[in-house]
Amino acid sequence: MSLAFENGPWKPELALVRAIDIRCEDCGRTRRMQAPAIARHVSAGCHSLIGLHDKLYCAVCRERGGLGKNLSLFPIDRGSA
């Protein structure tokens, strides 16, 4: 039995955050993904931060010829100010 389902109905991990700060560790660019953009990813089948991380890239680093995959994600919970 999985402990993930022990505390009631299951919710996607991304449904518990109101925004995600995204930072490229190569160029230093930062962006904030707001709730509507997160909801689009959840409706497309992406339910976790790890799954979302795999789909994101830094456009600036890609334009410069890099992979643009050295990103850090910082979730902001719905209950925090």
C-alpha positions in Angstrom: 0.0 0.0 0.0 1.3 3.4 -0.9 1.5 6.2 1.7 0.7 8.7 -1.0 -3.0 7.8 -0.9 -3.4 7.4 2.8 -4.8 10.9 3.6 -7.9 11.1 1.5 -8.5 11.7 -2.2 -5.5 12.1 -4.5 -4.6 15.5 -5.9 -1.9 16.3 -8.4 1.2 17.8 -6.8 0.9 20.8 -9.2 -2.6 21.5 -8.0 -1.3 22.4 -4.6 0.9 25.3 -5.7 -0.3 28.8 -6.8 2.9 29.7 -8.7 6.4 28.3 -9.6 9.5 30.4 -9.7 11.8 29.1 -12.5 15.5 29.9 -12.6 18.0 29.0 -15.2 21.3 28.2 -13.5 23.3 28.8 -16.7 22.3 32.4 -17.6 20.5 33.5 -14.4 17.1 34.2 -16.1 14.1 34.0 -13.8 10.4 33.6 -14.7 7.3 32.9 -12.7 4.7 30.4 -13.9 1.3 31.5 -12.6 -1.8 29.3 -11.8 -3.4 29.4 -15.3 -0.2 28.1 -17.0 0.1 25.4 -14.3 -3.5 24.4 -14.8 -2.8 23.9 -18.5 0.1 21.6 -17.8 -2.1 19.6 -15.3 -4.9 19.3 -17.9 -2.3 18.0 -20.4 -1.4 15.2 -18.0 1.7 16.7 -16.1 1.0 16.2 -12.4 4.4 16.6 -10.6 7.2 19.1 -10.4 9.6 16.5 -11.9 7.3 15.9 -14.9 7.0 19.7 -15.4 10.8 20.2 -15.1 11.3 17.7 -17.9 9.1 19.8 -20.2 10.6 23.2 -19.5 13.7 24.8 -21.0 15.4 28.2 -21.1 14.7 29.9 -24.4 17.6 32.3 -24.1 20.1 29.4 -23.6 18.6 27.5 -26.5 19.0 30.5 -28.8 22.7 30.6 -27.7 23.1 27.0 -28.8 22.9 25.3 -25.3 20.3 22.7 -24.1 18.6 25.1 -21.7 17.8 22.3 -19.3 19.7 23.5 -16.2 16.6 24.8 -14.4 15.6 25.0 -10.7 11.9 25.1 -9.8 10.7 26.7 -6.6 7.0 26.0 -5.9 5.0 28.6 -4.0 2.2 26.9 -2.0 -1.4 28.1 -2.1 -1.4 28.8 1.6 1.7 31.0 1.7 1.7 34.8 1.4 
